[in-house]
Amino acid sequence: MSDILEKIFDKIDSYRDEMVELQRKLTAIPAMSPNYEEGKGEVAKAKFLESWIKERGLTDITHYDTPDDRVKEGIRPNFVVKLKGKNSDRKLWIMAHIDVVPPGDLSEWGGDPWKMRIEGDDMIGRGVEDNQQGLVSGLYAVLALKELGIEPEYDTCLIFVSDEETGSKLGIKYVLENHKILGKDDLIIVPDAGEPDSSMIETAEKSILWMKFTTTGKQCHGSTPEQGINAHRAAAHLITELDGLYKKFDKKNNVYEPPISTFEPTMKEANVTNINTIPGTDVIAYDCRVLPEYNTDDVLKYARDKADKIEKELGVTIEISTPQHEKAAPPTPNNAPIVKLLAKGIKDVYNVDAKPMGIGGGTVAAHFRKMGLNAAVWSTILDTCHQPEERANITFMVKDAKVFAHVMTGKI
């Protein structure tokens, strides 16, 4: 390892307590989308973060805020912090989101989710892992170079966005569609998914298809079923029929984990409130993660055919809606420069041979890839995102900052 990297890594190690304290301050500012009942947006958290960044001497900041009249301030904040590099032909981007999900059932937390706690080497609080760990790691990597007077190899930009947890329409998607600030040769890291052993660089995602089935029959008394049409029974038959999705779309691709398409019944809405009433309406939902080898329209057609069959057999009507339907973006090539730079940094910091892989979940990297921009998703996480007692490991946060600094100083 070079003398410059050793100096940077020592500097990042010296920030350890500071990084924890910044996590604490960020956690104390709830930043939830107005899509949630308790959500008031991200402005307060963004203002704090921007002020903190300026106090540390990073002053090249540009806003790309999105209008939203549902929040008091009228905007959803998105902003970029830039550190000038030796070369401006391309930029290195590290994207983190400042919004979080609600804490959920407070009884499942060991304390106030907005007051960060420390247990051993872990920080506990809503947002500490998703996505404050990546935010803080990227920020302190830039800060180390800034305070040491070391130029990154390329212009380095931290982009902090809103609305990731509810689709990114008012966050990175808005920025990409309305402001041409990224170039086709830019290097993009999204530290918003990963494994506890640092081994996965996410370069591809499955298509996401959420299907909602509304079955309508005829409500009647439970003792006179012949007078009605049981929508609940029809929905149960439909679930059994849809098990055939696994046989119909059965290809395997070992790039992904799991290596198959998945088709799972998930949510079920309440129908009637008493046992002795046969429901006239029943609503179920499916979460499907489909390998890119398949067209999701074909999955929808299969589901429609099965629904038509149930309609004829049981005299119900079945409406299918798609609350989310995202076809897989083109993958980032495994030999893309950003993948190579990340892999080298991971090897030097964690002594792990990280591999490019695909996942079933969706990340904001898809928005970059759909615009022809190669993005790699990586971080070292405990994978407690959205859970009660969400936690992030302090050592992971510090070492991830070293990986990002390694990438910043690396040459293609």
C-alpha positions in Angstrom: 0.0 0.0 0.0 1.3 3.5 -0.9 2.4 6.1 1.7 -0.4 8.3 0.5 -3.1 5.7 1.2 -1.5 4.9 4.6 -1.8 8.6 5.5 -5.4 8.8 4.3 -6.3 5.6 6.2 -4.7 6.9 9.4 -6.7 10.1 9.0 -10.0 8.2 8.6 -9.2 6.1 11.7 -8.8 9.4 13.6 -12.4 10.3 12.6 -13.9 7.3 14.2 -15.6 9.1 17.2 -16.6 12.0 15.0 -18.3 9.6 12.5 -20.3 8.1 15.4 -21.3 11.5 16.6 -22.5 12.6 13.1 -24.5 9.4 13.0 -26.1 10.4 16.3 -27.0 13.9 15.1 -28.4 12.6 11.8 -30.5 10.0 13.5 -32.1 12.6 15.8 -33.7 14.4 12.7 -36.5 12.2 11.3 -36.6 12.6 7.5 -39.6 10.7 6.1 -41.5 11.1 2.9 -45.0 12.8 3.2 -46.2 9.5 1.6 -46.0 8.3 5.2 -48.6 9.6 7.7 -45.9 11.0 10.0 -43.7 12.2 7.2 -42.7 15.9 6.9 -39.9 15.5 4.3 -36.2 15.8 4.4 -35.5 19.6 4.6 -34.5 19.8 8.2 -32.0 16.9 7.9 -30.6 18.3 4.6 -30.1 21.8 6.2 -28.3 20.3 9.1 -26.1 18.2 6.9 -25.3 21.0 4.5 -24.4 23.4 7.3 -22.1 20.7 8.9 -20.4 20.1 5.5 -19.7 23.8 5.0 -18.3 24.1 8.5 -15.7 21.5 7.6 -14.6 23.5 4.5 -16.4 21.7 1.7 -18.2 24.7 0.1 -18.7 23.6 -3.6 -22.4 22.7 -3.2 -25.1 22.8 -5.8 -28.8 22.1 -5.2 -31.2 20.2 -7.5 -34.3 20.4 -5.3 -37.6 18.9 -6.4 -40.9 20.9 -5.9 -43.4 19.2 -3.6 -46.3 21.2 -2.1 -47.1 18.4 0.3 -44.3 19.5 2.6 -44.1 22.9 4.5 -41.0 24.0 2.7 -42.3 23.2 -0.7 -39.3 21.2 -1.8 -37.6 17.8 -1.5 -33.9 18.5 -1.2 -31.2 17.0 -3.5 -27.7 18.5 -3.5 -24.2 17.7 -4.7 -20.9 18.3 -2.8 -17.9 18.5 -5.1 -14.1 18.0 -4.4 -12.0 19.0 -7.4 -9.7 16.3 -8.7 -6.6 16.1 -10.9 -8.8 15.1 -13.9 -12.2 16.6 -14.8 -12.7 14.3 -17.9 -14.9 12.1 -15.7 -16.4 12.3 -12.2 -16.6 9.9 -9.4 -20.1 9.9 -7.7 -21.1 8.5 -4.4 -24.8 8.7 -3.9 -26.6 8.4 -0.5 -30.2 9.1 0.4 -31.2 11.2 3.4 -34.7 9.9 3.9 -35.6 7.0 6.1 -38.6 4.8 6.7 -40.9 5.1 9.8 -39.8 3.1 12.9 -42.9 0.9 12.9 -44.0 -0.8 16.1 -42.2 1.1 18.9 -42.6 -1.8 21.3 -40.1 -3.8 19.2 -37.4 -1.2 19.9 -35.2 -1.3 22.9 -35.3 2.5 23.1 -36.3 5.7 21.2 -35.5 4.9 17.5 -34.5 8.6 17.1 -32.0 8.6 19.9 -29.0 6.5 18.7 -27.7 3.9 21.2 -24.4 2.1 21.2 -24.1 -1.7 21.9 -20.6 -3.0 21.6 -19.4 -2.0 18.1 -22.9 -1.3 16.8 -25.0 1.9 16.5 -28.8 1.4 16.9 -31.4 3.8 15.5 -33.6 4.4 12.6 -31.5 5.2 9.5 -28.1 4.3 10.9 -27.6 1.7 8.3 -30.1 2.8 5.6 -28.5 5.0 4.4 -26.5 7.0 7.0 -23.7 4.5 7.1 -23.0 5.0 3.4 -23.6 8.7 3.7 -21.1 9.2 6.5 -18.5 6.8 5.0 -18.5 8.7 1.7 -18.4 12.1 3.4 -15.4 11.3 5.6 -13.5 9.8 2.7 -13.8 13.1 0.9 -13.1 15.0 4.1 -9.8 13.1 4.7 -8.5 14.0 1.3 -9.6 17.6 1.7 -8.0 18.1 5.1 -4.8 16.3 4.0 -4.6 18.4 0.8 -4.6 15.4 -1.4 -6.4 15.7 -4.7 -8.6 12.7 -5.8 -7.7 11.3 -9.2 -11.0 12.6 -10.7 -13.5 15.2 -9.6 -15.4 13.6 -6.8 -19.0 14.3 -6.0 -21.2 13.3 -3.1 -24.9 13.4 -4.1 -27.4 13.4 -1.3 -31.0 12.8 -2.4 -34.5 12.5 -1.0 -37.4 10.1 -1.7 -35.4 6.9 -2.1 -37.6 5.0 0.2 -40.8 5.8 -1.8 -39.5 5.3 -5.4 -37.0 8.1 -6.0 -39.3 10.1 -8.3 -38.6 13.2 -6.4 -35.0 12.3 -5.7 -32.3 10.8 -8.0 -34.8 10.1 -10.7 -35.8 13.7 -10.9 -32.1 14.8 -10.9 -31.2 12.5 -13.7 -34.2 13.4 -15.8 -34.0 17.1 -15.4 -30.3 17.9 -14.9 -27.6 16.5 -17.2 -24.9 16.4 -14.6 -23.5 12.9 -15.1 -21.5 11.7 -18.1 -21.4 8.3 -19.7 -17.8 7.7 -18.5 -18.5 8.7 -14.9 -17.9 6.3 -12.0 -20.9 5.8 -9.8 -21.1 4.1 -6.4 -24.3 3.5 -4.5 -23.5 2.4 -0.9 -27.0 1.1 -0.2 -26.8 -2.7 -0.2 -24.2 -5.3 0.5 -23.1 -8.2 2.7 -21.5 -8.4 6.2 -18.4 -9.9 4.6 -18.0 -7.2 2.0 -18.0 -9.8 -0.8 -20.8 -8.6 -3.1 -20.6 -5.8 -5.6 -24.1 -5.5 -7.0 -24.1 -5.0 -10.7 -27.5 -6.3 -11.8 -31.0 -6.5 -10.6 -34.1 -8.6 -11.3 -37.3 -7.1 -12.7 -39.8 -6.2 -10.0 -43.4 -7.0 -10.5 -46.0 -6.4 -7.8 -49.4 -7.8 -8.6 -52.6 -7.0 -6.7 -55.6 -9.2 -7.3 -59.1 -8.0 -6.4 -61.6 -10.8 -6.5 -65.3 -9.9 -6.4 -68.1 -12.4 -5.7 -71.3 -12.0 -3.7 -71.4 -11.6 0.1 -73.9 -13.7 2.1 -74.5 -15.4 5.4 -72.1 -18.1 6.3 -75.0 -20.6 6.8 -76.4 -20.1 3.3 -73.4 -20.2 0.9 -75.6 -21.1 -2.0 -76.9 -17.5 -1.9 -73.5 -15.9 -2.5 -70.2 -16.4 -4.3 -67.2 -16.8 -1.9 -64.5 -14.4 -3.1 -62.1 -15.7 -0.4 -62.3 -19.2 -1.7 -61.7 -18.0 -5.3 -58.6 -16.1 -4.2 -57.3 -19.2 -2.5 -57.8 -21.2 -5.7 -56.0 -18.4 -7.6 -53.0 -18.7 -5.2 -52.8 -22.4 -5.9 -52.9 -21.8 -9.7 -50.2 -19.2 -9.5 -47.8 -21.7 -7.9 -47.3 -22.7 -11.5 -45.3 -19.5 -12.1 -42.3 -21.3 -10.7 -42.6 -24.1 -13.3 -43.4 -21.8 -16.2 -40.5 -19.4 -15.5 -37.9 -21.8 -14.2 -34.6 -20.7 -15.6 -31.6 -20.3 -13.4 -28.9 -17.6 -13.5 -26.1 -18.0 -10.9 -25.2 -14.4 -11.1 -28.2 -13.8 -8.8 -29.0 -14.8 -5.3 -31.3 -16.7 -5.3 -30.6 -17.8 -8.9 -34.2 -18.1 -9.8 -37.3 -15.9 -10.4 -39.5 -15.7 -7.3 -43.3 -15.4 -7.2 -44.6 -15.1 -3.6 -48.0 -14.3 -2.2 -47.6 -11.6 0.4 -50.1 -9.1 1.6 -53.8 -10.0 2.2 -56.3 -7.2 2.9 -59.0 -7.7 5.5 -62.3 -8.8 4.0 -65.2 -9.3 6.5 -64.9 -8.8 10.2 -67.1 -11.7 11.4 -66.7 -15.4 11.0 -70.3 -16.0 9.9 -70.2 -13.8 6.7 -69.0 -15.1 3.4 -66.9 -12.3 1.8 -67.9 -10.7 -1.5 -64.5 -9.2 -2.0 -61.0 -10.5 -1.3 -57.7 -8.8 -2.1 -54.3 -10.5 -2.2 -50.9 -9.4 -3.5 -47.8 -11.0 -5.0 -44.2 -9.9 -5.0 -42.4 -11.2 -8.0 -38.7 -10.8 -8.7 -38.1 -11.9 -12.3 -34.8 -12.8 -14.0 -34.1 -10.4 -16.9 -34.2 -13.4 -19.2 -38.0 -13.1 -19.0 -40.4 -10.4 -20.0 -42.6 -9.4 -17.1 -45.5 -8.9 -19.5 -45.4 -12.7 -20.0 -45.7 -13.1 -16.3 -48.7 -10.8 -16.2 -50.3 -12.7 -19.1 -49.8 -16.0 -17.3 -51.5 -14.5 -14.2 -54.3 -13.1 -16.3 -54.9 -16.5 -17.9 -55.2 -18.2 -14.5 -57.5 -15.5 -13.2 -59.7 -16.0 -16.3 -59.9 -19.7 -15.5 -61.0 -19.0 -11.9 -63.6 -16.5 -13.1 -65.2 -19.1 -15.3 -65.0 -21.9 -12.8 -66.3 -20.0 -9.7 -68.3 -17.1 -11.1 -66.2 -14.3 -9.7 -64.5 -11.3 -11.4 -60.8 -10.7 -10.8 -59.1 -7.4 -11.4 -55.3 -7.3 -11.6 -53.3 -4.1 -10.9 -49.6 -3.5 -10.7 -48.5 -1.2 -7.8 -45.0 -1.6 -9.0 -43.7 -2.8 -12.4 -40.0 -2.1 -13.0 -38.3 -4.1 -15.8 -34.7 -4.9 -15.2 -32.2 -2.3 -16.2 -29.2 -3.3 -18.3 -26.5 -4.6 -16.0 -23.3 -2.9 -15.2 -20.6 -4.9 -17.0 -18.4 -7.0 -14.6 -15.3 -5.4 -16.1 -16.6 -1.8 -15.8 -13.9 0.6 -14.4 -15.9 1.3 -11.2 -16.3 -2.4 -10.5 -12.5 -2.9 -10.9 -11.7 0.1 -8.7 -14.1 -1.0 -6.0 -12.8 -4.6 -6.1 -9.2 -3.4 -5.6 -10.1 -1.2 -2.7 -12.1 -3.9 -1.0 -9.2 -6.3 -1.4 -6.7 -3.9 0.1 -8.9 -2.8 3.0 -10.9 -6.0 3.8 -8.7 -8.6 2.2 -11.8 -10.0 0.4 -12.1 -10.9 -3.2 -15.5 -9.2 -3.9 -17.5 -10.6 -6.8 -20.0 -8.8 -9.1 -23.5 -10.2 -8.5 -27.1 -9.6 -9.2 -29.8 -9.3 -6.5 -33.6 -9.7 -6.3 -34.2 -6.4 -4.5 -34.3 -3.1 -6.3 -31.9 -0.2 -5.7 -31.6 3.3 -7.1 -28.7 2.0 -9.3 -31.4 0.9 -11.8 -32.2 4.6 -12.5 -28.6 5.2 -13.5 -28.4 2.0 -15.6 -31.6 2.8 -17.5 -29.8 6.0 -18.7 -26.8 4.1 -19.8 -24.7 4.9 -16.8 -22.7 2.2 -15.1 -23.3 2.1 -11.3 -22.0 -0.3 -8.7 -23.8 -0.9 -5.4 -21.6 -1.8 -2.5 -21.2 -1.4 1.2 -20.5 -3.7 4.2 -23.7 -3.9 6.2 -25.4 -6.0 8.8 -28.6 -5.9 6.6 -31.0 -4.7 9.3 -32.5 -2.1 7.0 -36.2 -1.3 7.8 -36.1 -3.6 10.8 -36.8 -2.7 14.5 -33.5 -2.1 16.3 -31.8 -1.2 12.9 -28.1 -1.2 13.5 -24.9 -0.3 11.7 -21.4 -1.5 12.6 -18.9 1.3 13.5 -15.9 -0.6 12.1 -17.7 -1.3 8.9 -18.5 2.4 8.5 -14.8 3.4 9.1 -13.4 0.7 6.8 -15.9 1.5 4.0 -14.7 5.1 4.1 -11.2 3.7 3.4 -12.5 1.7 0.5 -14.1 4.9 -1.0 -10.9 6.9 -0.4 -9.0 4.1 -2.2 -11.3 4.4 -5.2 -11.0 8.2 -5.1 -7.2 8.0 -5.4 -7.2 5.0 -7.9 -6.5 5.2 -11.6 -8.4 3.4 -14.3 
